[in-house]
Amino acid sequence: MPVRPSPEGRHRLCPPPAVRTRHLIRTVTAASTPVVTVIVVAGTLLAALLVIPAAALARVATSPLSGIGAPIGLPDPADTPLATVITDRTGEPIARLYDQFRVPTDPDDIADTMKAAVVAIEDRRFFSHGGVDWRGVARAVASNLATSGAAFDGQGASTITMQYVKNHRLYALADDPAERDAAVADTLDRKLLDVTVALALEDRLTKDEILARYLDTVYFGNGAYGVAAAARTYFATTPAELTLPQAALLAAVVKAPSDFDPVDEPAAALARRDLVLSAMVEVGSITPHQADAARTTGLGVVEPLAQVERGCVAADPGTGFFCRYVVDHLERRGLDAEELRTGGYTIRTTLDPRAQQAAVRAAEQQVPPGTTDGIANAVAVVAPGRDAHRVLALAANLDLGPDAARGQTAYALPTTAVPYGAGSIYKIFTAAAALEAGLGIRSEVPAPERYTSEVFTDGGEPYTVTGDGGAADDITLQRALALSPNTTFVALLDELGSVDPVVDMAYRLGMRESLGLAADGGRTVGEAVRAQEQASFTLGPVPAIPLELANVAATLVSGGVWCPPTPIVEATDRTGAPVPLPRTPCEQAVPEALADTLAVGLSDDTTLGTAADAADAAGWDRPMIGKTGTTQNNRSAGFVGATPQLAAAVLTWSNADPPRPVCAGDPPHLCTSGTLFGGTVPAETWFATMSPLHDDLPVAPLPEPDPALLHGRIADAG
């Protein structure tokens, strides 16, 4: 049966002596000259002398210690740091961000045993005094004046209300060591502030509200701030479910969390807990029999403590990169990291647990962590749509963290630019620009083994390329996207006459952040490519972000509608109110007919193109778009693809220092002459991720191409 705090004195919250004394303090506060005031408190006080300089009282309202408003100011629970929780789309927490791990608690959700325990040991007259225990004040003053002549020098007399005022100042308002020292300084100014604000609090809040605020604020040791965090940390339970011995232990810890730490100082903690039980018997909140039964139990703390690790590095396995992306995303929209650590927000994300698990498993299977040093394998999965592109998974073969030796990286791999690029995946943008200029997806284009540009130069000489996939005869643009001859796409650049349309198309379809990265000469990547007319742009040597590549595929299967990738479903503040977040609107990046036709043009890669072997090995038999890419010296390779339901991209690259070529073996490894191609590790990772995610989805056809874009409006290139 629940035990309630003793009701004794509940209806005498502000006894007449306290009321008279409060009036006297406020009168003296208005004084303007130093005086010595003698306060004689009658009734419950035998006698006491309180030496209070009026000038000191006058300083209370303006003291820098208060920091809580005017004229007196009350502690605002909104100032109390609360942990922010980041959840997946089902509401399951994946990470918590905090400076102080604290969770808000409704007064009705705190066990009566907990309230009774802390009242019995900390302030047994809590329900009868008006915020200041004048009997305790008299005792402390008499003791202090007899020994040191100073009032309030540590002899006690602090009520729970006053302790709440002090702890709020310490844990909610103090920002640096100096302010924290001042918040608990054993000075007259500080004590007067506690008294003044405590009296004001009792006028405006109920006792239960004050007690709940105190229990939400106070530190219980081992990183647990507030009773909810303490119940979780020490007993893996909630405040509502605390048993009598558990509540007594938490009440015991409050006085000195280090001295009574149940882990490091179990004997001291046990003795203090039993003292709390005795105090509860003395005030009548429990019976001697209940106390004896509680004493027979051990401390009962869980081993190890159920501490909540903070930050994205400590996120649930595999979700650290997604957490980091969420934090970065929110910061760009006005919720900075400090606000997230203290604001008590709930951030429900778009993370799909099933997609995340599949992506992590695939990334690690293809490039095993710990056995494949110096190689990163990153996956991003996005849900296409015309109203939003929701990020479902961000994964890699490494974890988020600072220790490379332990298979960790400080870089958010799926959302950080791969320095060596995505290779021939960028041919998508050249093909799209050519379609927009009037070429058809089934128009014939040249595919020689060697091609020398008539427009672009390299070091003053005509730009010349060679490459696999060359043929004696012309091939269709659709076939060229599957076989990926470099010569074809440089020839298309010649037809376009400039690299500008291709850079524009890359931006429109989704490579916006990648093109905005800093390049040499104070320019962005996009500006540098344009200024130097870099024909090599079509071969994808510039830095590329895996998530943006996935979003390009999502744009193409969304009828050409680009939406910014978003990881957020909703954000609410500590009160549960929605937090408005600025959002970049979706836009029709390219005409729907162009997107649909290009999607069909990208449908051959997994049947007769460079990813055919990987698709066959995975047993893939669905319509999809796809494009592989490999960079020079095989330092990076990628695969981007999508069905109408899901889009994803994989980049695999050497993250060794210095970088080296990558060989596709079992496992992949760094080597001197690389064999990594987009159709190997990246495509294999893509299919390993996407195959299980499509198991319960219906087969969806690709859109029909626009007849006007099949053969184009201009003559075949050649």
LUMPA-272280 format. One record per residue: residue in three letters; z, y negated, x negated of N, C-alpha, C in turn. Coordinates in steps of 0.1 Angstrom, whole numbers, plus 5000, padded with zeros to 4 digits. Example, Ala and Ser with C-alpha at 12.3 -4.5 7.8 and 13.67 -1.06 7.14 Angstrom:
BEGIN
ALA507850574868507850454877507850334868 SER507150224872507150114863507950004871 
REM end
This chain:
BEGIN
MET500050124992500050005000500049884991 PRO499149784994499149664985500449594985 VAL500749534973501949464971501549314971 ARG502249234979501949094980503049014972 PRO502648894967503648814960504748774970 SER505948754965507048724973506748604982 PRO506948614995506748495004507848395003 GLU508848414996510048324995509548184992 GLY509848095000509547954997508147915000 ARG507347995006505947975008505747845016 HIS506647815025506547695034507247575028 ARG507747585016508347475009507547434997 LEU506247404999505347384987505747254980 CYS506247154987506547024981507946984985 PRO508947044979510347004983510546854980 PRO511446794988511746654987511946604973 PRO512646664964512846614950511546594943 ALA510646694945509346684938508546574944 VAL508546554957507846444963508346314957 ARG509646294957510246164952509846144937 THR509946254930509546244915508146204913 ARG507246264921505846234920505546094923 HIS506246044933506045894936506545814925 LEU507645854919508245774908507245774896 ILE506645894893505745894881504545804884 ARG504045804896502845714899503245574898 THR504545534902504945404902505045354887 VAL505645444879505845404865504445394858 THR503445484862502145474856501545334857 ALA501845264868501345134869501945024861 ALA503045064854503744964846502944914835 SER503244794830502344744819503144714806 THR504444734806505244714794506144834791 PRO506344864778507144984775508544974780 VAL509045074786510345084791510845224789 VAL512145244791512745384791513245404805 THR512645504811512945534825513745664825 VAL514845664833515645774835515445834849 ILE514945954849514646014862515746114865 VAL516446094876517546184880516946264892 VAL516746384889516246474900517346544907 ALA517546524920518646584927518246714934 GLY519046764942518746884950518847004941 THR517647064938517647184930517947164915 LEU517947044910518247014896519646984895 LEU520347034885521747004882521746864876 ALA521046834866520846704860519946714848 ALA519146604846518246604834517946464831 LEU517746444818517246314813515846334807 LEU514946264812513546264808513146134802 VAL513046134789512746004782511245994782 ILE510645904790509245884792508845744789 PRO508145704779507645574777506645544788 ALA506745434795505845394805504445374800 ALA504345324788503045304782502245434780 ALA503045544777502445674776501945724789 LEU502745694800502345734813501045664817 ALA501045534814499845454817498545504811 ARG498745574799497545624792496945744799 VAL497645814808497245944813495845924820 ALA495745824829494545814837493345794828 THR493445734816492345704808492345794795 SER493145884794493245964782491946044780 PRO491546044767490346124764490546274766 LEU491846314767492146454770491746494784 SER491746404793491446444807490046484808 GLY489046394807487646424808487246484821 ILE488046454831487846514844487846414855 GLY487446294852487246204863488346104865 ALA488246014875489245914878489545904893 PRO490645854897491645784889492545884881 ILE492846004887493546104880492646214875 GLY491746254884490746354881491346494883 LEU490546584889490946724891489946814883 PRO490446924878489547024872488447074882 ASP487247064878486147104886485747244882 PRO485747344891485347484887483947484882 ALA483147384886481747384881481647364866 ASP482747314860482747294846483047424838 THR483647514845484147644838482947724834 PRO482847754822481647834817481647974824 LEU480548014829480348144835479148214829 ALA479248344828478148414822476948414832 THR475748404826474548424834474048564832 VAL473648624844473148764843471648764846 ILE470948834838469548854840469348994845 THR468549014856468449144862466949184862 ASP466649304865465249344867464949314882 ARG463849354886463449304900464249374911 THR464949484908465749554918467149494918 GLY467449394909468849344909469749404899 GLU469249504891470049574881470149484869 PRO471349454864471449374852470849434840 ILE470149354832469649404819470249324807 ALA470749204810471449134799472349024805 ARG473248984797474148874801474248774789 LEU474148644793474148544784475448464786 TYR476248434775477448364778478048314764 ASP478848214765479748174755481048234757 GLN481548234770482748294774482348394785 PHE482648524783482348614793483248604805 ARG482748544816483648514827482748534840 VAL483348594850482548614863483448554874 PRO482848474882483648404893484248514903 THR485348484908486048574917486548504929 ASP486348554940486848504953488348534954 PRO489148444958490648474959490948604967 ASP490148634977490348744985490048874978 ASP489248864966488848984959489749014947 ILE490948944947491848974936493049054942 ALA493349164936494449254942495749174943 ASP496449194954497749134955498749174944 THR498549294938499449334927499149234915 MET497949194913497649104902498248974904 LYS498148924916498748794919500248794917 ALA500848904922502248914922502748934907 ALA502049004899502449024885502448894877 VAL501348814878501248694870502248594875 VAL502548584888503548494894504948534888 ALA505248664889506548704885506848674870 ILE505848684861506148674847505848534842 GLU504948454849504648324844505248214851 ASP505548234864505948114872506548174886 ARG507748224885508248294897508548204909 ARG508648074906508847974917507447914921 PHE506347974918505047914920504847874935 PHE505347964944505047944958506047844965 SER507047794957507947704963507947564957 HIS507447554944507347414938506047344942 GLY506047224939504847134942503947114931 GLY503847204921503047194910503747174897 VAL504947114898505847104886507247164890 ASP507647254881508947314883510047224877 TRP510547144886511547044880512847114875 ARG513147224881514347294875514047344861 GLY512847394859512447434845512247314836 VAL511847194842511747074834513147034829 ALA514047034838515446994834515947084823 ARG515747224825516247314815515547284801 ALA514247264801513547244788513947114782 VAL514147004790514546874785515946884779 ALA516846954786518246964781518247034768 SER517447144767517447224755516747144743 ASN515647074746514947004736515746884731 LEU516346814740517046694736518346734728 ALA518846854731520046894723519646944709 THR518346984707518047034694517146934686 SER516146884692515246794684515046654689 GLY515546634701515446494707514146464712 ALA513246564713511946534719511746614732 ALA511146544741510846614754509646704753 PHE509646814760508446904761507946944747 ASP508747014739508247054726508147204725 GLY507747264736507447414736508547494742 GLN509547434749510547514755510247564769 GLY508947554772508547614785508347504796 ALA508647534808508547444820507147434825 SER506147504819504747494824504647584836 THR504247534847503947614859502547674858 ILE502147764867500847814867499847704870 THR500247604878499347494881499047414868 MET500147384861499947314848499247394838 GLN499447524838498747604828497247614832 TYR496947604845495547604849494847474844 VAL495547364845495047234840494847244825 LYS495747294818495647304803494447394800 ASN494447514806493347614802491947564806 HIS491847484817490547434821490147334810 ARG491047254806490747154795490347224783 LEU490947334779490747414767489347484768 TYR489147554779488047644779486847594786 ALA487047484794485847424801485347294796 LEU486347214790485947074786485847054771 ALA486647134764486647104749485347164743 ASP484747084735483447124729483547154714 ASP484547114707484647134693486147164689 PRO486347204677487747244673488747124675 ALA488347004672489246894674489646874689 GLU488646894698489046884712489846994717 ARG489547114711490447234715491847214710 ASP492047164698493347134693494047034702 ALA493346934706493946824714494346884728 ALA493546974733493747034746495047104747 VAL495547164736496747234737497847174728 ALA497647054724498646984715499946964722 ASP501046994714502346984720502846844719 THR502246754727502546614727502946564741 LEU503546454741503946394754502746354762 ASP501746304756500546264764499946384771 ARG499846494764499246614769500146674781 LYS501446674779502346724789502246634802 LEU502246504799502146414811500846434819 LEU499846454811498546484818498646604827 ASP499246714821499346834829500146814842 VAL501246734840502146704852501346624862 THR500746524858500046434867498946504875 VAL498146574868497046644874497546764883 ALA498546834878499146944886499646894900 LEU500246774900500746724912499646684922 ALA498546634916497346604924496746724929 LEU496646824921496046954926496747014938 GLU498047014937498847074948498646994961 ASP498246874960498046794972496746844979 ARG495746904971494446924976494047064977 LEU494747154971494347294971495447384976 THR495147494982496147594986496647664973 LYS497847724975498347804964497447914960 ASP496847984970495948094966494748044958 GLU494247924962493047864955493447834940 ILE494647774938495147744925495347874917 LEU495947974923496148094916494848164912 ALA493948164921492648224918491948154907 ARG491948014907491347934896491947964883 TYR493247974883494048004871493548144865 LEU493548244874493148374870491648384865 ASP490848294871489448294867489248224853 THR490248144849490048054837490748114825 VAL491848174826492648214815492048324806 TYR492448324794491848424784492748544783 PHE492148664784492848784784492648864771 GLY491948804761491748874749490548964749 ASN490049004737488949094735487649034743 GLY487548904742486348844748486248834763 ALA487348864769487448864784488048734789 TYR487348644795487848524802487848544817 GLY489048524823489148544837489448694841 VAL490048704852490548834856489348934859 ALA488248894864487148984866486649054853 ALA486448964843486049014830487149104824 ALA488449064826489449144820489549284827 ALA489449284840489449414847488349504842 ARG487149444840486049524836486249574821 THR486749484812486849514798487849624795 TYR489049604802490149694798490149824807 PHE489649814819489849924828488549974835 ALA487449904832486149934838486249934853 THR486949834859487149824873486949674877 THR487249654890487149514895488549464898 PRO488649324900490049264903490549324916 ALA489749354925490249404938490849544937 GLU490449624926490949764925491949784915 LEU492549674909493549684899494749754905 THR495349854898496549924901497749844896 LEU498949874901500149804896500249804881 PRO500249924874500349914860499249844853 GLN498049844858496949774852497149624854 ALA497549574866497849434868498949384859 ALA499949464858501149424850500749414835 LEU499849494830499349484817498549354815 LEU497649324824496849204823497749084823 ALA498749084832499748974833500548954820 ALA500749074813501449074801500649014789 VAL499349034789498448994779498348844778 VAL498348774790498048634792498848544782 LYS500148574780501048494772500548474758 ALA500048584752499548574738498648694736 PRO497348674739496448794738496348864725 SER496548794714496548864701497848944699 ASP498948884702500248954700500349074709 PHE499849064721499949174730498649254733 ASP497849254723496549324724496749464726 PRO496349524738496649674740495849764731 VAL494849714723494149794714494849784700 ASP495049664695495549644682497149654681 GLU497749614692499249614693499749684705 PRO499449814706499749884718501249894722 ALA502149904711503549904714504049774720 ALA503649664714504049534719503449514733 ALA502249554736501649544749502349624759 LEU502749744756503549834765504849774768 ALA505549724758506849664761506749534770 ARG505749454767505549334775505149374790 ARG504349484791503949524805505149564812 ASP506049644806507249684813508149574816 LEU508149464808508949344811508349284824 VAL507049284825506449224837506849304849 LEU506849434848507349524859508749484863 SER509649464853511049434856511049294863 ALA510249204859510249074865509849084880 MET508849174883508349184896509449244905 VAL510349334899511449384907512449274910 GLU512649194900513649084901513248984912 VAL512048954914511648864924511348934938 GLY511349064938511249134950509849164954 SER508849154945507549184949507249334948 ILE508049414941507949554941509349614941 THR509449744944510749814944511049874930 PRO512249894927512549964914511850094913 HIS511650164924510950294924509550274919 GLN508850174925507450144921507350114906 ALA508350034901508349994887508550114878 ASP509450204882509750324874508450414874 ALA507750424885506550504885505550444876 ALA505350314876504350244868504650264853 ARG505950264850506350274836506050404830 THR505850504838505550644833504150654829 THR503250554832501850564828501750494814 GLY500650544807500350474795499650344798 LEU499050284787498350154789497150174797 GLY496450294796495350324804494050244802 VAL493950184790492650104787491550204784 VAL490350174787489250254784488950254769 GLU488450364764488050374750486650424749 PRO485750334743486050204738486150104750 LEU486549984747486649884757485249864763 ALA485249834776484049814784483549674782 GLN483449634769482949494766481549474769 VAL481149364774479749334777479149254765 GLU478249314758477549244747476749134753 ARG476649024745475948914750474548894743 GLY473648824751472448784745471348894747 CYS470148854743468948944745468949054735 VAL469549034723469649144713470449254718 ALA471349224727472249334732471749384746 ALA470549344750470049384763469849534764 ASP469849584776469649724778468449774770 PRO468549904765467549954756466149924761 GLY465349864751463949834754463649714761 THR464649634766464349514774464649384767 GLY464949394754465249274747464149174746 PHE462849224745461749134744461549064757 PHE461649134768461549074781462548974783 CYS463849004780464948904781464648774773 ARG464148794761463848674752462748594759 TYR461748664765460648594772461148514784 VAL462048574791462748504802463448374798 VAL464248384787464948274782464048164778 ASP462948194771461948104766461248034778 HIS460948114788460248074800461147974807 LEU462448004809463347914816463547784808 GLU463647794795463847674787462647574789 ARG461447634789460347544791460347474805 ARG461147534814461147474827462447404830 GLY463147364820464347284821465647344821 LEU465747474820467047544819467247584804 ASP467947504796468047534782469047654780 ALA468947694767469747814764471247784766 GLU471747664763473147634764473547644779 GLU472747584788473047584802473047734807 LEU472147814802472147954806473448024802 ARG473947994790475148054785476448014792 THR476347904800477547854806477447834821 GLY476247844827476047794840476247904851 GLY476448024847476748124858475548154867 TYR474348154861473148174869472848324871 THR472148354882471648494883470148484883 ILE469548544873468048534872467448674875 ARG466848684887466148804890464748804885 THR464348894877463048894870462148984877 THR460848984872459849064877459749204870 LEU460749224861460749344853460749474862 ASP459749554860459749684867460249794859 PRO461449854862462049944853461150064850 ARG460350104859459450224857458350184847 ALA457750064849456750024840457349994826 GLN458549944825459149914812459450044805 GLN459950144812460250274805458950334800 ALA457850324808456650384804456050314792 ALA456150184792455550104780456350134768 VAL457750134769458550164757458250304751 ARG458150404760457950544756456550554750 ALA455550484755454250494749454150424736 ALA454750314735454750234722455350314711 GLU456450384714457250454704456650594701 GLN455950654711455350774708454150764699 GLN453350654701452150634693452550584679 VAL453550494678453950444665455450464664 PRO455950584660457350614660458250514652 PRO459250454657460150364649460850454639 GLY461150394628461850464618461050544608 THR459950594613459050674605457750604602 THR457550494608456350414606456650274602 ASP457150254590457550124586456350034584 GLY456549904588455549804586454449804596 ILE454549874607453549874617454149844631 ALA453649744638454149704651453149754662 ASN453649784673452849834684453449774697 ALA452749674703453349594714452449614726 VAL453149614738452549644751452949534760 ALA452049484768452349394779451649434792 VAL452449444803451849484816452049374826 VAL450949344833450949234843450349284856 ALA450949234867450449264880449449164884 PRO448149194886447149094891447549034904 GLY446848924908447048864921446448734921 ARG446248684933445748544935446748444937 ASP448048484939449048384941450048384929 ALA450048494921450948504909450548614901 HIS450748604888450548724878451948754873 ARG452548854879453948884876453948984864 VAL454848954854454949034842455849154846 LEU455349274844456149394848456849454836 ALA456249444824456849504812456449444800 LEU457349434790457049384777457749484767 ALA457049554759457649654751457049664737 ALA457749734728457249754715457849874709 ASN457349924698457950034691459249994683 LEU459449864682460649814675461549744686 ASP462849734682463849664691463949514687 LEU464449434696464749294693466049294685 GLY465949234673467149224664466749184651 PRO467749144642467449084629467249184618 ASP467449314620467449414609466249504609 ALA465249464600464049544600464349684595 ALA465349704587465649834582466149934593 ARG466549874604467049954615466049954626 GLY464749934623463749934633463849814643 GLN464149694638464349574646463449464641 THR463249374650462549254646463049134653 ALA463149014647463648894653462548834662 TYR461348884660460148824668460048894681 ALA459748824692459448884705458048934705 LEU457849054700456449104696455449084707 PRO455749124720454649114730454348974734 THR455148874730454848734734454748644722 THR454548704710454348624698452948654693 ALA452348554687450948564683450848664671 VAL449948764672449648854661448748774652 PRO449148754639448348664631446948704628 TYR446648834628445248884624444348884636 GLY444748864648443848854659443648984667 ALA442748974677442549084686441149144684 GLY440449094674439049154671438149134683 SER437349234685436149224694436549214709 ILE437849214712438249174726437749034729 TYR437648954719437148814722435748814726 LYS435048914724433648924729433548904744 ILE434648934751434748914766434348764769 PHE434948674760434748534763433248484761 THR432648544750431248514748430348564759 ALA430648684764429848744775430048664787 ALA431248614790431548534802430848404801 ALA430848344789430148214787428648234789 ALA428048344784426648374786426248394800 LEU427148464808426848484822426848344829 GLU427848264826427848124832426648044828 ALA426148074816424947994812423648054818 GLY423648164825422548214832422048354828 LEU422748414818422348554815422848654825 GLY422248764826422748864835423448974828 ILE424349044835425149154828424249264824 ARG423049284831422149384828420849334821 SER420949204817419949154808419949224795 GLU418749234789418749294776418949194765 VAL419749234755420149154744419949224731 PRO419649154720419349224707420649284702 ALA420449394694421549464688421149514674 PRO420649424665420249474652421449514644 GLU421149584633422249624624422649504615 ARG421749404614422149284607421549164614 TYR422349054614421848934621422248814613 THR421248724611421548594604421348484615 SER422448404616422448304626421448194623 GLU420848134633419948024631420647894634 VAL421947904638422747784642423947764634 PHE424647874631425947854625425947894610 THR426747834602426847854588428247904584 ASP428247954571429547994566429447964551 GLY430247864547430247814533428947754529 GLY428247694539427047624536425847714537 GLU426047844539424947944541424847984555 PRO423748034560423648084574424648194576 TYR425248194587426248294590425548424593 THR425948534586425348664587426348764590 VAL426048854599426948964603426249094603 THR427049204601426549334602427649404610 GLY427349534615428449604622427949724629 ASP428949814632428649934639428149904653 GLY427449994659426849974672425449914673 GLY424949884661423549824660422549934665 ALA421449884670420349974675419049914672 ALA418049994672416649944669416149864681 ASP416549914693416049854705417049754711 ASP416649674720417549584727418349674737 ILE419549624740420449694750420849594760 THR421449644771421949554781423249494776 LEU423649374782424849314778426049404782 GLN425949474793426949574797427149674786 ARG426049734781426149834771426649774758 ALA426349644755426849584743428349564743 LEU428849534755430349524756431049664754 ALA430349774757430949904755430849944740 LEU429649924734429449964720429949864710 SER429949734714430549624706429949594693 PRO428549584692427949544680428249394677 ASN428649354666428949214662427649134663 THR426549194659425349114658424949064672 THR425149134682424749094696425448964700 PHE426748954697427548844702427348714693 VAL427048734681426648614673425248564678 ALA424348654681423048614686423248544700 LEU424248584708424548514720425048374718 LEU425848364707426348224703425148134700 ASP424248194693423048114689422348064702 GLU422248154712421648114725422447994732 LEU423748004730424647904736424547774728 GLY424247784715424047664707425347604702 SER426447654706427747604701428847704704 VAL429947694697431147774700431947724712 ASP431747594715432547524725432547604738 PRO431447654744431547724757432447844756 VAL432447914745433248034743434748004742 VAL435047894735436447854734436947804747 ASP436147734755436447694768436747814777 MET435847914776436048034784437348104781 ALA437648114768438848184764440048114770 TYR440047984770441147904775441247924790 ARG440147914797440147924812440648064816 LEU440248164809440648304813442048344809 GLY442648264800444048294798444648274784 MET443748244774444348244760444848094757 ARG445648044765445947904765446947874754 GLU448047954754449047934743448547964730 SER447748074729447148124716446248014710 LEU445447954718444547844713445347714710 GLY446447704715447347584712448247604700 LEU448147714694448947734682448547644671 ALA449447614662449147514651448247584641 ALA447247514636446347554626446447454614 ASP445647474604445647384592445147244596 GLY445547154588445047014591445646944603 GLY446746994608447446934619446646954632 ARG445747044633445047074645445547204651 THR445147224664445447354670444347454666 VAL444547584669443547684667442247644674 GLY442347614686441147584694440447464688 GLU441147354684440547234678439847274665 ALA440447354657439947394644438647474646 VAL438647564655437447644658436247554662 ARG436547464671435547374676434947284665 ALA435947224657435547124647434647194636 GLN435047314633434247384622433147474627 GLU432947474641431947564647431947704641 GLN433147764643433447894637432748004646 ALA431648044642430948154649431748284649 SER432648304639433448424638434448424650 PHE434648324657435548324669435248434678 THR433948464680433548574690434048704685 LEU434348724672434848844666436348854666 GLY437048754671438448754673439348754661 PRO439148674651440048674639441248584641 VAL441248504652442348404653443548464659 PRO444748404657445948464663445848484678 ALA446448594683446348624697447748684702 ILE448148644714449348684720449148804729 PRO449748924727449449034736449549004751 LEU450648934755450848904769449648824775 GLU449148734767447948654772446748744773 LEU446548834765445448924766445549004779 ALA446749054782446949124795446649034806 ASN447048914805446748814816445248784818 VAL444548794807443048774808442548884817 ALA442949014814442449124823442849104837 ALA444149054839444549034853443748924860 THR443348824852442448724858441148774863 LEU440548864855439248914858439249004870 VAL440349084872440449164884441049094896 SER441348964894441948884905440848794910 GLY439648824909438548744914438348614906 GLY438748614893438648494885439748394887 VAL440848434894441948344896442948364885 TRP443148254877444148254866445448204872 CYS446548274869447848234872448648244859 PRO449648154857450448164845451248294846 PRO451348374836452248494837453648454839 THR454248514849455648474853456548594852 PRO457748574846458748684846459848664857 ILE459748564865460848524874460548544889 VAL461448624896461348634910462148514917 GLU463348494912464148384917465348364908 ALA465848234908467048204900467948134910 THR469248174909470248114918471448064909 ASP472047964913473247904905474447984909 ARG475647934904476848004905477348004920 THR476747924928477147924942476148004951 GLY475148064944474148134951472948054957 ALA473047924954471947834958470647854949 PRO469447854955468247864947468147754937 VAL467647784925467347684915465847664915 PRO465447544918463947514918463447504904 LEU462447584901461847584888460347534888 PRO459947444880458547394881457647514878 ARG456547514885455647624883454147564882 THR453447614872452047574870451247654881 PRO450447584889449747644900448647734894 CYS448247834902447147924899445847834901 GLU444747884894443547804895442347904895 GLN441247864901440047944900439447924887 ALA439748004877439247984863437747994862 VAL437148094868435748114869435348154883 PRO434148134887433748174900433948324902 GLU434348354915434648494918433548584915 ALA432248544917431148624915431048664900 LEU431248564891431248584877432248684873 ALA433548664878434648754874434348904878 ASP433848914891433549044896432449114888 THR431349034884430249094877430649134863 LEU431449044856431949074843432849194843 ALA433649214854434549334855433649454855 VAL432549454862431649574862431049594848 GLY430749484842430149484828431149544818 LEU432449534821433449594812433849734816 SER433149794825433549924830433150044822 ASP432250024812431750134805432550184792 ASP433450094788434150124775434850254775 THR435350294787436150424787435250544791 THR434050524793433150634796432150664785 LEU431550564780430550584769430750484757 GLY431850414758432050314747433150354737 THR433750254731434650284720436050334724 ALA436350334737437650394741437450524749 ALA436250574748435950694756436750814752 ASP436950834739437750944735439250944739 ALA439850824738441150804743441350824758 ALA440350774766440450794780440250944783 ASP439351014777439151154779440451234776 ALA441051204764442251274760443351254770 ALA443451144777444451114786444151164800 GLY442951214802442551264815442251154825 TRP441951034820441750924829440450934837 ASP440450914850439250924858439150814869 ARG439850704866439750594876438850484871 PRO438250414881437550294877438450194870 MET437950134860438750034853437849944844 ILE438349834839437749754829438449774816 GLY437749764805438349784792437549724781 LYS438249684770437649634758438549664746 THR437949714736438649744723438349624714 GLY439149624703438949524693439649564680 THR438949534669439549574655439149454646 THR440149414638439949304629439549354615 GLN439149254607438649294593439749354585 ASN439449454577440349534569441349614577 ASN441049624590441849714599443349684598 ARG443649554597445049514598445649504612 SER444749494622445149484636444049544644 ALA444449594656443449644666444149634679 GLY443249634690443849614703442949674713 PHE443549684725442849734737443449664749 VAL442549604757442849534769442149604781 GLY442849624792442149694803442949664816 ALA442249704827442949684840442249764851 THR443049794861442549844873442749734883 PRO442249744895442649634905444149624908 GLN444949724904446349714907447149674895 LEU446749704883447649674871446749634859 ALA447249544851446549504839447449524827 ALA446949554815447749564804446949544791 ALA447749514780447049494767448049554757 VAL447449614746448149664735447549614722 LEU448449564714448049524700448849604690 THR448149654680448849734669448449664656 TRP449449634648449149564636450149584624 SER449649544613450549554601451449434601 ASN452749464602453749354600454549364587 ALA453949434578454549444564454349314557 ASP455049304546454949184538454849234523 PRO453649224517452449164523451749264532 PRO450849204541450149294551449249384544 ARG449049504549448149604544447349664555 PRO446249734552445449804562446349914569 VAL445949944581446650054588445750174590 CYS446250294587445450414590446050484602 ALA445150524611445550594623445650734621 GLY446950774618447250914616448350964625 ASP449051074621450151124629451351134620 PRO452151034618452050904625451150804618 PRO450750694624450050594617450850544605 HIS450050494595450750454583449950344576 LEU450650274567449950174559449150244548 CYS448050184545447150254535446250144528 THR445450194519444550104512443250074518 SER442750174526441450164533441750204547 GLY441750104557442250134570441250214579 THR441850284588441050364598441550334612 LEU442350224614442850184627441750114634 PHE441450154647440450094655441150074669 GLY440549984677441049964691441050084699 GLY440050174696439950304704440950404700 THR441750384689442650484685444050454691 VAL444950404682446350384686446450284698 PRO445850174698446050084709445550144723 ALA444350204723443850264735444750384740 GLU445150464730446050574733447350524739 THR447850414734449150354739448950304753 TRP447750244755447450184768447450294779 PHE446750404776446650514786447950584788 ALA448750594777450050654779450950574787 THR450750444787451550354795451050354810 MET449750344812449250324825449050444833 SER448850554827448550684835449750714844 PRO450950724839452050754849452250644859 LEU451950514856452150414866451150414877 HIS450050484875448950504885449050634893 ASP450050714889450150844896450250834911 ASP451050744916451250724930450550614936 LEU449450564929448650454935447350514939 PRO446750464950445450504954444350464944 VAL443350534943442250504935441550374941 ALA441450274934440850144939439550124931 PRO438450094939437150064932437149924926 LEU436349904916436049774911435249694921 PRO435249564920434449484929432949504927 GLU432149474937430749474935430249354927 PRO429249384918428749264910427849174919 ASP427749054916426948964923425448984919 PRO424549014928423149044925422548934916 ALA422948814919422348704911422648704896 LEU423748774893424248784879423948914873 LEU423149004879422849124873421749104862 HIS420749034865419649004856419548864851 GLY420348774857420448644853419348544857 ARG419548424854418548314858417748274847 ILE417948324834417148284823416548404817 ALA415648384808414948494802415948574793 ASP415548704792416448784783416548724770 ALA417848734764418048684750417248774741 GLY416748714730416048804720415348714710 
REM end
